Amino acid sequence: MLKNSSLNRRIREFVTWANHEVDRHGLPEQPIAEDPHGAIGTSRLRRSLPGTSPDAPVD
């Protein structure tokens, strides 16, 4: 099982990679933007995914 710190690092690395791919493919309208409420981590990732609800039970 991964620790929260490892998951948060992987999320940050994913955002960096995804934004690099946006640049590489010339899609400036599709980056993962900075969040004014702080870093996207394990406690906030699910709420940022389309079609999910912050009130939904965690699996």
C-alpha positions as CSV (number, residue, x, y, z in Angstrom):
1,M,0.0,0.0,0.0
2,L,1.3,3.5,-0.9
3,K,1.6,6.2,1.7
4,N,-0.3,9.5,1.2
5,S,3.0,11.3,0.6
6,S,3.9,8.8,-2.2
7,L,0.5,9.2,-3.8
8,N,0.6,13.0,-3.6
9,R,4.1,12.9,-5.3
10,R,2.7,10.7,-8.0
11,I,-0.2,13.0,-8.6
12,R,2.1,16.0,-8.9
13,E,4.3,14.1,-11.3
14,F,1.2,13.1,-13.3
15,V,0.1,16.8,-13.6
16,T,3.6,17.7,-14.7
17,W,3.6,15.0,-17.3
18,A,0.1,15.8,-18.6
19,N,0.9,19.5,-18.9
20,H,4.1,18.6,-20.8
21,E,2.0,16.5,-23.2
22,V,-0.4,19.4,-23.7
23,D,2.5,21.6,-24.7
24,R,4.0,18.9,-26.9
25,H,0.8,18.3,-28.8
26,G,0.0,22.0,-29.1
27,L,-3.2,22.0,-27.0
28,P,-2.8,25.2,-24.9
29,E,-6.5,25.2,-23.9
30,Q,-6.3,21.8,-22.1
31,P,-3.7,22.0,-19.3
32,I,-4.4,21.0,-15.7
33,A,-4.4,24.5,-14.2
34,E,-3.1,25.6,-10.9
35,D,-5.8,25.2,-8.2
36,P,-6.4,28.4,-6.2
37,H,-7.3,26.1,-3.2
38,G,-3.9,24.4,-3.1
39,A,-2.2,21.4,-4.6
40,I,-4.3,18.5,-5.9
41,G,-3.5,15.6,-3.6
42,T,-5.2,12.4,-2.5
43,S,-7.9,14.3,-0.5
44,R,-8.9,16.4,-3.5
45,L,-8.1,14.4,-6.7
46,R,-11.4,12.6,-6.8
47,R,-13.4,15.8,-6.6
48,S,-11.5,17.2,-9.5
49,L,-12.3,14.3,-11.8
50,P,-15.3,14.7,-14.2
51,G,-18.4,12.8,-13.2
52,T,-17.5,12.4,-9.5
53,S,-19.0,13.8,-6.5
54,P,-17.3,14.8,-3.2
55,D,-20.2,13.2,-1.4
56,A,-19.8,9.8,-3.1
57,P,-18.6,7.0,-0.8
58,V,-14.9,6.1,-1.1
59,D,-14.3,2.6,-2.4
